[in-house]
Amino acid sequence: MATLLRRARRVYREEGVRSTATKISSYIIRRTFHTLGTWGLYNSKRYISFLRWKNSGFSRYHAIADPFKIVPADPESIKYVTGRGPNPGRFQWQDIGMIADGDWDQSSERVDELPVVRALSERFEEGRNWDEIDFIQRVKREARQGNALWRGCTSEDDVRTQCHAVDNLYAAIAEHDYQSKKELIMATEEIPSSRQQIPTQFEPYDEVVVDISRDGEFLFVDGRHRLAIAKILEIDEIPVRISARHAEWQQVREMLHETPSEDVPAAVKQHLDHPDLQALIDAEKEM
């Protein structure tokens, strides 16, 4: 709650009353539906179908992607954080298959400037002890006040446990390479628990989450620990799940879906190697 109040005050200072009221209202609605989802709605195929229909513009489009499809991405290509909000990571299951217009894809916030990403760089690239890292010191201060700033930590014991869990995650990826969640489940292995519980049926799809900008750029949404480790270890490719697409990028998908391959314009052809378009290209080959 304290973190939410701080965010609300920051939005009020930077954006004014109207923007604050709009974002608070949106947060309350999204939080309500997410809570209902975790209580059972996410188990309903009809509810999932409703979310896909609503988030994709009430069936205005034809080239609707499978929101649970996992695609490959170069970690180094994920440079910026999505500007879509509020809390796109927390509400990622409410946002499945979203297509949205606006300037949310023009964010200048860099992934490598996120506090957690910087902390992991200090730990694994600079070799610093966890207690020497400013972010962890701040997490402990907040935990002593009962505020969970990182991975649900509300005590110093929690912080130590989670630091150890991240060390284990790094060691596992370094030793066994980066594995998808489905591969981990099939191997009956476990990964450290995240800062929030996810519905069981979504666990096989709990990968690094990205949005896609109007230009086809991947924008970070969720999974900062795994993404940071993949970058540090210079892993070439990781599985990601796409949460939202900019409406202009969706038009690229629509054009590719509706236009014979020999007539595809150059503006679309330049994206033909994009991971988000491969299913459309494969479908056209099978026709």
N, C-alpha and C positions, 0 to 999 in steps of 0.2 A: 504493500500500500504506500509506504514512504517513497519508494522508487517512482510509482505512478504519479504521486503528488509533485515530485521534483520535475518529472517530465511535463506535467500540466503547467507548472509555473514557467518552465522554459519556453513552452509553446506560446503562453500568454505574453511573455516579454518580447519574443521574437516575431510573433505573427498576429497578436491581437485577440480581442474577445471572440469575434465570429469564428475564426479558425479554431480556437480552443474549444468552443462549444460544439462545433462540427465534429472535431476529432474525439471529444469525450463521448458524444452521442454514438458515433460509429463504433468506438471501443466497447461501449455497453452492449450494443446490439450484437456485435461479433462475439463478445465474451459469453453472452446469454446463449446464443446458438451453439457455440463450441461446448459449453457446459452441458447443454441438452444432448449434443452429439456424444460426449463421453459417457453420459448416463444411458445411452442405448440407441440414439438415432443413427449413429455411425454404423450400426449393425444392420440397418435397413437399406436394402438395395434401392428402394424407391427414394429414400432420402438422398442417397449418393447421386442417383439419376437427377433428382431435383436440383442439387447443387451444381452439377455439370451443366444443366439447362440454364439455370439462373446466371451462373458465372460466365457462361459463354455468350451472353447477350440474348437469351431467350430464343435460341435457334435461328439467329440472323445469319449464321455462317454455315458453310457446308464442309469445310476441311477441318473439322473438329478433331483435335488430337486426343489420344488416350491419356488421361491425366495421371495414370499410374505407370506409364511407360518410362523405363530407365534408359538414358542415352549416355554415351561417352563424352567426356569433356577434358580438355587440357587444364589442369589447375591454374597454370599461369595465365590462361585466358580470362579467368574470373578476377578482374581487377577492381571493380567498383561494387558498392553496396546498393541494392535497390532503394529507390526513394518512395516506393509504394508503402502505404501504411494505413492505419497504425498496426504495429506488431505483426508483420507478415509471417514471421517465423512461428510465433505462438499459434496463429490462426491458419497455419498452412493447410490444414485439412478442411477448413471452411472454404478455402480459396481454390480448391482443385479445379483445373481447367479454366481459370479466369482469363478473360480477354478485356483489357482496359485501355482507354484512351488517356490522354493527359501528358504531363511533363514528368511523371514519376521516374521515367527512365533516364533522366538527365542529371541524376545525382552525381556530385563530385566527391562523395565520401569513399575513400579507398579502403579496400579490404585490409591492406597491410598496416593501416592506422587504427584498426579496431583494437581495443585494450587487450582482449583475449589473444588475438593473433600476435600482438607485440610481446605479450607475456610468454607465449610459447617460443617465440624467436629468441628471447633472452634466455629461456631455459635450455633449449636444445641446440641453438647455434652458438650462443655465447657461453654456455655451460654454467650459468648462475644457479645458485640454490634457490628454491622456491621462496624462502623467507627474505631473500634479497631483492625480490621483484616488487616494484611499486604497486602493481595491480593486486598482487596477493596480499600485500600489507593493507590495502584499502578494503579488500574483501573481508579480512579479519576484523578491521575496525567496524565495518557494517554488521558483521555477524555478531559481534559483542553487543550490538544494539538491537539484535533480533531481526535484522534486515538481510534477506538472501540476495546478494548481488551476483552470485555465480553458482551455478549448478545446485541450487537449493541449500547452500551452506548457511546455517544459522548458529554455528559454533566453530571454535578453532579445530576441534576434532573433525568436524565435517570438512573443513578446508584441507586438513592433512590427508583425509581419506580420498578426497577428490584429486588432490595433487598426485597422490600415489596412483590413482586410476588413470590419470592422463599419462603418467610415466609408463604404465603398463600398455596403454593404447599405442603410444609411440614405439615401444619396443616390439609389440606384436606386428605393427605395420612394417617396421624396419626389417624384421626377421622373416615374415611370411608374405610380404608385399600387401598392397591394398586390396582387400576383398570386399565384394558387395555384401549387402545385408543378407540377401538370399543365400549366398555362399556360406556366410557365417552360420546362418540358421541350419542349413543342410549339414554342416560339419559339427553341429551341436556345440558350437563355441559361443561365448558370450562377449559382448563388448561392454565397457563401462556404461552404467545407466546415465541417461541424459538429465538435464535440469528439469525436465517435465516428462510426465508419463504420456505415452501415446496409446491410442486404441490398438489392441492386439492384432486386429485384422490388417492394420496398416504397417506393422513392423517390417514385412519384407520390402517395403517401399521407403523405408526411413533412411534415405541417402542424403547427401549434400543437396540442398534445394536451391534452385536458381529461378530467376525471372528472365525473360528475353526482351531486350530493348527493340525499338523500332528498326534499328540497324542490324539486329540479329546478335547483339552482344549479350553474353551471359552476365547477369547481375546477381550478386550473392544475396541469399535470403536466410538460410539456416544451415547449421553443420560446421560452425567455424573451427572447432577443434580438429576435425578430420581434414578439412580443407587446408588449415595451417600446417598440419603435419605433412600432408601430401606435397605442399609447396616446399617445405624444409627439406624433405627427402628427395625432391626433384623427380617425383613420380610423373610419368608422361601422360597418364590417362586415368580418370576416376569415373565411377558411375554417378550421375546426377539425375534428379527428378525436377521437371519443369513445373513451377507453380502457376505463373501468370505470363501471358504474352501481351506485348503492346499491340494495340489494334492495327497499327501500320504494318507490323510484322505479320499479323494474321492475314493481311491482304496479300502478302507474298505467298503464304500457304494457299490462299484461295485461288490466286492466279495460277499457281503450279498445278492445283487440283483441276481447274477448269480448262486449261489451255493445252492443246497437243504439244508434245515435247519439241517438235520442230518449230513451233511458233512462240515458244517462251521468250519473252523480251530479255535483253541484256541485263536489265536491272534485277531480274530474278535469277538469271543464269549465274551471276557472280556469287550466289549463295548456295549453289547446288551441292556443295560439299558440307553444308551445315548439318550437324547431327539431327536437328529438329525436322529436317525435310526428308530424311532418308526413307521413312515409312511411306510417304507420299510417292517418292520416286520408285520404290520397290513395288507399290501397288499398281503404278502405271505400267511397269514392265510386265506384270502378270496379266494385264488386260489383253 
